[in-house]
Amino acid sequence: MMEVDTTNVDALFAEWDRADSPGCALGVIRGGELVYARGYGMANLDLGVPLSPHSVLHVASVSKEFTAVATGILDRQGKLSLDDDIRKYVPEMPDLDHTVTLRQLIHHTSGLRDQYGLFRLAGWRDEDVQTFDDVLDFAYRHRRLNFEPGAEYAYCNTSYTLLALTVERVSGQTYRDFVREQIFEPLSMTQSHFHDDVTEIVPNRASAYEKKDDGGFKVEDSNVSAVGAICLYTSVEDLARWVRNFRTREVAGDVLDEAFTAGSLNDGSSQNYGFGLQIGEYRGQRTVSHGGVDSGYRAELLWFPEVDFGVVVLANLSQFKPGWMARKVADLYLGDRLSASELLDSPAIELPEADLAALTGLYRDERRSLTRHVELRDGKLGVTIFEEFLELVPFGNGRFRLGRPPAEIQIQPNDDGTLEYREILAGGKRHTYVRVEPALPDIETLASYAGSYYCPELDARYTLFVRDGKLFRRLRKAKDRELTPTVADAFSAGSIDMVFLHDGRGDVSGFEIFTERIRYLRFDRV
């Protein structure tokens, strides 16, 4: 492992190392020891408090590994089995014609709908307080699964809230107390707690921020107290102790081997996800990692098991990319052990704007009823995912980098010459979208969709109406949203796709909503 001049580490974060900007806290762990830790930017812009290694931040989905390990501890204690049906511990869950096991919840193969997508679709605002009971209410309203349990991988926060509830019911303690006694206290993680009360005062807490369009920042703190999937507040110093435990196995040692092993699907294939941890690789080195996103908080925990090296980045700015920055730090320390990567290292190439324009259009994944809109903005090719326009950077023949750290996107013709937009996932899996001609419904067709629709799973009512020759959706607490035609009887609105249904007479009877984490969510016409 290379000796590193820490001024080179600091240079990576120079953009945020100011008294007028949020930023991040960094920890570098080598051989189980915290060898470098620093804060860059401010923990609180109101009070002028700088970030430091003992600043406490919300780490969002980094919480999941603690929830999965807590469940594993109870399994090892013989108090539950990971292959038990969730309804054994949460009988309030409806019978959905399939058994959903705790193991499937852990590996995101349950088929359950994601809680945060449900909140948004039901009209909740980001600033609304979202409690444990609010999430459970959505879970208990399930009418169907997205897919047969174990058949697919689809990231699902609801699964981890149900695991936390299971931990409570089996242990007889609050989830917060169980994790504190079983994990935090033995590891001296004194700055860590699961935040189950949004009104609680947290010493050394960093506020979270988002960039404003007109410059400066606005506060973007979390209002969630639904523990399990998220809600861990901790520091770089404490997470360094957790990473050290990966090697020393002081806590949950007999659980960690399984935690670092990717789960499998019903067909035996791997889905690259362990116990709340992504099992992957970076430049030829195996990695165990997880990121976190909530409000203005961003987090990444990254560990290289073969060389016992870790990086923790905890940020309080929504535009920050901690996964990318953690890997840039790893480049400095592990440069002599890392291999070249075609995806990461191939130089970007310039393509004529006409060539880029030829790739634009509407692409659809027929199996999942999802669409991608590829378009040119200011001469750059890009795609909008989760409401964010992301540039597609060309580096080869029909090959593009997307995001940081980058994923590979291919836009290439299939055997019949039709263009396909392919998202290359971990392990070589892919989602494929085929370019289609957008539908052009006339005003009479648009008018046939207008009306009121109700979804019992959300306890929400949508009103659809036509204005200026376009179809719109109205939802409580939300701005009216234009629905853009995709294919016949289908529309998109940001990150959702809607497919209309017809009765035996051919009249519109309802529609189903599809997102990355929700399928077949039905609204009936009322």
C-alpha positions in Angstrom: 0.0 0.0 0.0 1.4 3.4 -1.0 2.5 6.1 1.4 0.3 9.2 0.7 1.0 12.9 1.1 -2.2 14.0 2.7 -2.0 17.3 1.0 -3.0 15.3 -2.1 -6.0 14.0 -0.3 -7.0 17.5 0.8 -6.7 18.7 -2.8 -9.5 16.3 -3.8 -11.8 18.2 -1.4 -10.6 21.8 -2.0 -13.8 22.8 -3.7 -15.7 22.4 -0.3 -12.9 23.4 2.1 -14.3 26.8 2.7 -16.0 28.8 5.5 -19.0 29.5 3.3 -19.9 26.0 2.0 -21.2 22.7 3.4 -18.8 19.8 2.6 -17.9 16.5 4.2 -16.1 14.6 6.9 -13.5 12.0 5.7 -12.0 9.0 7.4 -9.3 6.7 6.0 -8.9 3.3 7.7 -5.9 1.2 7.1 -5.3 -2.1 8.9 -8.2 -1.2 11.2 -6.7 2.1 12.3 -8.0 5.5 11.4 -4.9 6.9 9.7 -6.4 10.2 8.4 -9.5 12.1 9.3 -10.5 15.6 8.4 -13.5 17.8 7.9 -13.9 20.0 4.8 -16.4 22.9 4.9 -19.0 23.7 7.5 -21.3 21.7 9.7 -23.6 24.7 10.3 -23.6 27.8 8.1 -25.8 29.7 10.6 -23.3 29.4 13.4 -20.1 29.1 11.5 -19.3 25.6 12.9 -16.8 23.6 10.8 -17.1 19.9 9.9 -14.8 17.5 11.7 -14.3 13.8 12.2 -16.5 13.9 15.2 -19.4 15.7 13.5 -22.6 13.7 13.6 -24.4 13.2 10.3 -27.3 11.2 9.1 -25.9 8.4 6.9 -29.3 7.3 5.4 -29.0 3.9 3.8 -25.6 3.1 5.3 -28.0 2.2 8.2 -29.1 -1.0 6.5 -26.0 -3.0 7.3 -26.7 -2.5 11.0 -30.3 -3.6 10.6 -29.3 -6.7 8.6 -26.6 -7.6 11.1 -29.0 -7.1 14.0 -31.4 -9.5 12.4 -28.5 -12.0 11.9 -27.6 -11.7 15.6 -31.1 -12.8 16.5 -30.8 -15.7 14.0 -27.5 -16.8 15.6 -29.2 -16.6 19.0 -31.9 -19.0 17.8 -34.6 -16.4 18.4 -35.7 -16.4 14.7 -34.7 -17.9 11.4 -33.8 -15.8 8.3 -36.0 -18.2 6.3 -39.1 -17.4 8.4 -42.1 -15.8 6.8 -42.3 -12.1 7.7 -45.9 -12.7 8.7 -44.7 -14.8 11.6 -43.5 -11.7 13.3 -45.7 -9.1 11.5 -49.1 -10.7 11.0 -50.5 -7.3 10.1 -48.9 -7.8 6.6 -51.6 -9.0 4.2 -51.5 -12.4 2.5 -50.1 -11.7 -0.9 -50.2 -15.3 -2.2 -46.5 -15.7 -1.6 -44.2 -16.3 1.3 -41.8 -13.4 1.9 -38.9 -14.4 4.1 -36.6 -12.3 6.3 -33.7 -13.3 4.0 -35.5 -11.9 1.0 -36.1 -8.7 2.8 -32.4 -8.4 3.6 -31.3 -9.1 0.0 -34.0 -6.8 -1.6 -35.7 -9.7 -3.4 -39.0 -9.5 -1.5 -41.1 -7.9 -4.2 -42.5 -5.3 -1.8 -43.1 -1.8 -2.8 -40.6 0.9 -1.7 -41.8 3.1 1.1 -40.4 6.4 -0.1 -41.8 6.0 -3.6 -45.2 5.4 -1.9 -44.9 8.5 0.2 -44.2 10.6 -3.0 -47.0 9.0 -5.0 -49.4 9.6 -2.1 -48.6 13.3 -2.1 -46.3 13.6 0.9 -43.8 16.4 0.7 -40.1 16.0 1.6 -40.6 18.3 4.6 -43.4 16.2 6.0 -42.4 14.1 9.1 -42.3 10.4 8.1 -42.6 8.1 11.1 -42.1 4.4 11.7 -45.9 4.0 11.9 -46.4 5.9 8.7 -44.2 3.4 6.8 -45.9 0.4 8.4 -49.3 1.8 7.3 -48.2 1.7 3.7 -46.7 -1.8 4.2 -49.9 -3.1 5.6 -51.9 -1.7 2.6 -50.1 -3.8 0.0 -52.5 -5.3 -2.5 -49.9 -7.2 -4.6 -46.2 -7.6 -5.0 -44.0 -6.1 -7.7 -42.8 -9.7 -8.6 -42.6 -13.2 -7.1 -40.3 -13.1 -4.1 -36.8 -14.2 -5.0 -37.3 -13.8 -8.7 -35.6 -10.4 -9.0 -33.6 -7.8 -7.1 -35.2 -4.4 -6.6 -34.0 -2.1 -3.9 -36.7 -1.7 -1.2 -36.5 0.5 1.9 -39.8 -1.0 3.2 -38.1 -4.3 3.7 -35.7 -2.8 6.2 -38.4 -1.1 8.2 -40.1 -4.4 8.6 -36.8 -6.0 9.7 -36.4 -3.3 12.3 -39.9 -4.0 13.6 -39.1 -7.8 13.7 -36.0 -7.0 15.7 -38.2 -5.1 18.2 -40.8 -7.8 18.5 -38.4 -10.7 18.8 -36.0 -9.0 21.2 -38.6 -7.2 23.4 -36.6 -4.0 23.1 -36.8 -0.9 21.0 -34.8 -1.3 17.8 -32.6 1.6 18.9 -31.8 0.0 22.2 -31.1 -3.4 20.7 -28.6 -2.1 18.2 -27.0 0.1 20.9 -26.5 -2.8 23.3 -25.5 -5.4 20.7 -23.3 -3.3 18.4 -22.6 0.3 19.3 -21.6 -0.1 23.0 -19.3 -3.1 22.5 -17.5 -1.2 19.8 -17.4 2.1 21.7 -19.5 3.8 19.0 -20.5 6.5 21.5 -21.7 9.1 18.9 -24.0 6.7 17.1 -27.8 6.2 17.6 -30.8 5.4 15.5 -32.9 8.6 15.4 -36.4 7.6 16.2 -37.6 11.1 17.2 -37.1 14.0 14.9 -37.4 16.5 17.8 -34.4 15.0 19.6 -31.4 17.2 20.2 -28.2 15.6 18.9 -24.8 17.0 20.1 -22.4 17.8 17.3 -25.1 17.3 14.6 -24.3 18.8 11.2 -27.1 20.4 9.3 -27.8 19.4 5.7 -28.0 21.7 2.7 -28.9 21.9 -0.9 -27.6 24.4 -3.5 -30.0 27.1 -4.6 -30.6 27.8 -8.3 -29.7 31.5 -7.8 -26.6 30.7 -5.7 -25.9 30.0 -2.1 -27.5 27.2 -0.1 -30.8 26.3 1.7 -31.3 24.0 4.7 -32.4 20.5 3.6 -32.5 18.5 6.9 -34.2 15.1 7.3 -37.7 14.7 8.8 -37.7 10.9 8.9 -37.9 8.9 12.1 -38.6 5.5 10.5 -35.6 3.5 11.7 -34.2 0.4 9.9 -33.8 1.5 6.3 -32.3 4.8 7.4 -32.0 7.1 10.5 -28.6 6.2 11.7 -26.8 9.3 13.0 -23.1 8.7 13.4 -19.6 10.1 12.8 -16.5 9.2 10.8 -14.7 8.2 14.0 -17.5 5.8 14.9 -17.8 4.3 11.5 -14.0 3.7 11.5 -14.6 1.5 14.5 -17.3 -0.4 12.6 -15.0 -0.9 9.6 -12.3 -2.1 12.0 -14.8 -4.7 13.3 -15.0 -6.1 9.7 -11.5 -7.6 10.3 -11.4 -8.1 14.1 -14.9 -9.6 14.4 -15.4 -8.3 18.0 -19.1 -8.0 17.3 -21.3 -10.3 15.2 -18.3 -12.1 13.9 -20.2 -15.2 12.9 -22.7 -13.0 11.1 -20.3 -11.0 9.0 -19.1 -13.9 6.8 -22.7 -14.2 5.6 -23.1 -10.4 5.5 -20.2 -10.1 3.1 -21.7 -12.8 0.8 -24.0 -11.8 -2.0 -27.5 -13.3 -2.0 -28.9 -15.3 -4.8 -32.2 -15.4 -6.8 -34.5 -18.3 -7.3 -32.6 -19.3 -10.4 -29.3 -19.4 -8.5 -27.8 -16.2 -10.0 -26.1 -13.7 -7.7 -27.6 -10.3 -7.2 -24.5 -8.6 -5.7 -26.1 -7.6 -2.4 -25.2 -9.0 1.0 -26.5 -7.9 4.4 -27.2 -4.2 3.8 -23.9 -4.1 1.8 -23.1 -4.0 -1.9 -20.7 -6.7 -2.9 -18.7 -5.5 -5.9 -15.3 -4.6 -7.2 -13.2 -1.5 -8.1 -10.3 -1.6 -10.4 -9.8 -5.3 -9.8 -10.2 -5.2 -6.0 -13.2 -6.7 -4.3 -15.2 -4.1 -2.4 -17.9 -4.1 0.3 -19.7 -0.8 0.4 -23.0 1.1 0.7 -24.1 4.6 0.0 -26.7 6.8 1.6 -29.0 9.5 0.4 -31.6 11.4 2.4 -32.6 15.1 2.1 -29.2 17.0 2.0 -27.2 14.2 3.6 -24.9 11.9 1.5 -22.7 9.1 2.7 -20.4 6.3 1.6 -18.8 3.5 3.5 -16.2 1.6 1.3 -14.0 -1.3 2.3 -11.5 -3.4 0.4 -11.3 -6.7 2.3 -8.3 -8.2 0.6 -6.1 -5.3 1.7 -8.1 -4.2 4.8 -8.5 -0.6 3.6 -11.5 1.6 4.1 -12.8 5.0 3.3 -15.8 6.8 5.0 -17.2 10.0 3.5 -20.1 11.7 5.2 -21.4 14.8 3.5 -24.0 17.5 4.3 -24.7 18.7 0.7 -27.2 17.1 -1.6 -25.0 17.7 -4.7 -22.0 15.9 -3.2 -21.0 12.5 -4.7 -19.4 10.6 -1.8 -19.2 7.3 -3.6 -17.0 8.9 -6.3 -14.9 10.8 -3.8 -14.3 7.7 -1.7 -12.9 5.9 -4.7 -10.7 8.9 -5.6 -9.2 8.6 -2.1 -8.7 4.9 -2.6 -6.9 5.7 -5.9 -4.3 7.6 -3.9 -3.7 4.9 -1.3 -4.1 1.8 -3.4 -2.7 3.0 -6.7 -0.1 0.2 -6.8 -2.8 -2.5 -6.2 -5.4 -1.2 -8.6 -5.8 -2.2 -12.2 -6.8 -0.1 -15.2 -10.5 0.1 -16.1 -11.9 0.6 -19.6 -15.0 2.3 -18.2 -13.1 4.6 -15.9 -10.0 5.3 -17.8 -10.9 5.5 -21.5 -10.8 9.2 -22.5 -14.0 10.9 -23.5 -14.5 11.3 -27.2 -16.0 14.2 -29.1 -19.0 13.3 -31.3 -20.6 15.7 -33.8 -23.9 17.1 -32.5 -25.7 15.5 -35.4 -24.5 12.0 -34.3 -25.7 12.7 -30.7 -29.0 14.0 -32.0 -29.5 10.7 -33.9 -29.5 8.9 -30.6 -32.2 11.0 -28.9 -35.7 9.8 -28.5 -38.0 7.7 -26.3 -36.8 4.3 -25.2 -39.0 1.8 -23.4 -38.5 -1.3 -21.3 -41.5 -3.3 -22.2 -41.1 -5.8 -19.4 -41.1 -3.2 -16.7 -43.2 -0.6 -18.5 -40.5 2.1 -17.8 -39.2 4.7 -20.2 -36.0 6.7 -20.7 -36.0 10.0 -22.5 -32.7 10.7 -24.2 -32.2 14.3 -25.3 -29.8 17.0 -26.2 -29.4 20.0 -23.8 -26.9 22.7 -24.6 -25.1 20.3 -27.0 -24.8 17.5 -24.4 -26.5 14.2 -24.7 -28.2 13.1 -21.5 -31.0 11.3 -19.7 -33.3 12.2 -16.8 -33.3 9.7 -13.9 -34.9 10.5 -10.6 -35.7 14.0 -11.8 -32.1 14.8 -12.5 -30.6 15.3 -16.0 -27.4 13.3 -16.2 -24.9 13.7 -19.1 -24.0 10.7 -21.2 -20.3 11.0 -21.8 -19.2 9.0 -24.9 -16.0 6.9 -24.6 -16.4 4.3 -27.3 -18.6 3.1 -30.1 -22.1 3.6 -28.7 -20.7 3.4 -25.2 -21.2 6.2 -22.6 -20.4 6.9 -18.9 -23.3 8.0 -16.7 -22.9 9.5 -13.2 -20.2 9.4 -10.6 -19.0 6.8 -10.0 -20.0 6.0 -13.5 -22.2 3.2 -14.9 -21.9 2.1 -18.5 -24.7 2.9 -20.9 -24.8 1.5 -24.4 -26.9 3.0 -27.2 -26.5 0.6 -30.1 -28.7 -1.1 -32.7 -30.1 -4.6 -32.1 -30.4 -7.3 -34.7 -33.2 -5.6 -36.6 -31.5 -2.2 -36.5 -33.7 -0.7 -33.8 -31.8 1.3 -31.3 -31.5 0.0 -27.8 -30.5 1.9 -24.6 -28.9 -0.6 -22.3 -28.0 0.1 -18.6 -25.1 -2.2 -17.6 -25.5 -3.3 -14.0 -23.2 -5.0 -11.5 -22.2 -8.4 -12.5 -22.9 -7.7 -16.2 -26.7 -7.7 -15.9 -28.6 -5.1 -17.8 -31.9 -3.3 -18.3 -32.7 -2.9 -22.0 -34.9 -0.1 -23.4 -35.9 -0.1 -27.1 -36.5 3.1 -29.0 -40.1 3.6 -29.8 -42.1 6.3 -31.7 -44.0 8.4 -29.1 -47.8 8.2 -29.3 -49.6 11.3 -30.4 -53.1 11.1 -28.8 -55.7 13.5 -30.1 -57.7 15.7 -27.9 -60.6 13.3 -27.8 -58.4 10.5 -26.6 -56.8 12.7 -23.9 -60.3 13.7 -22.8 -61.2 10.0 -22.3 -58.5 9.8 -19.6 -59.8 12.8 -17.6 -61.5 12.0 -14.4 -61.0 11.0 -10.8 -59.0 7.9 -9.7 -58.4 6.3 -6.3 -55.7 4.0 -5.0 -56.5 2.1 -1.7 -52.8 1.2 -1.3 -52.0 4.9 -1.0 -55.3 6.2 0.2 -54.8 8.8 -2.5 -57.0 10.4 -5.2 -55.6 11.7 -8.5 -57.6 14.0 -10.7 -56.6 14.0 -14.4 -57.7 16.8 -16.6 -56.9 18.4 -20.0 -55.6 21.9 -20.3 -54.3 23.6 -23.5 -54.4 20.3 -25.3 -52.3 18.4 -22.7 -53.1 15.9 -20.0 -52.3 16.9 -16.4 -52.4 15.1 -13.0 -53.6 16.9 -9.8 -52.6 15.6 -6.4 -53.0 17.0 -2.9 -49.9 19.0 -1.7 -48.3 18.8 -5.2 -48.1 21.1 -8.2 -50.1 20.0 -11.2 -47.9 17.7 -13.3 -48.1 17.4 -17.1 -48.3 13.8 -18.3 -46.2 13.2 -21.5 -47.5 10.6 -23.9 -45.1 7.6 -24.4 -46.8 4.7 -26.2 -50.5 4.0 -26.7 -52.4 4.4 -23.4 -49.2 5.2 -21.6 -47.7 8.5 -20.2 -44.7 9.5 -18.2 -44.3 12.2 -15.5 -40.8 12.6 -14.2 -39.7 9.2 -12.7 -43.1 7.5 -13.0 -44.8 5.8 -15.9 -48.6 5.3 -16.1 -50.4 2.7 -18.2 -54.2 3.1 -18.7 -56.6 0.1 -18.4 -59.9 -0.5 -20.1 -63.0 -2.4 -19.2 -64.8 -4.9 -21.4 -66.6 -2.1 -23.2 -63.3 -0.4 -24.0 -63.8 2.5 -21.6 -61.0 3.7 -19.4 -61.4 2.0 -16.0 -58.1 3.0 -14.3 -54.4 3.0 -14.6 -51.3 1.4 -13.1 -48.1 3.2 -12.0 -44.6 1.9 -12.6 -41.4 3.3 -11.1 -37.9 1.8 -10.6 -39.1 0.3 -7.3 -42.9 0.0 -7.7 -44.9 -1.9 -10.3 -48.6 -2.4 -11.0 -49.8 0.2 -8.4 -53.4 0.4 -9.4 -55.8 3.4 -9.4 -59.4 2.7 -10.2 -61.7 5.3 -11.8 -64.3 6.6 -9.4 
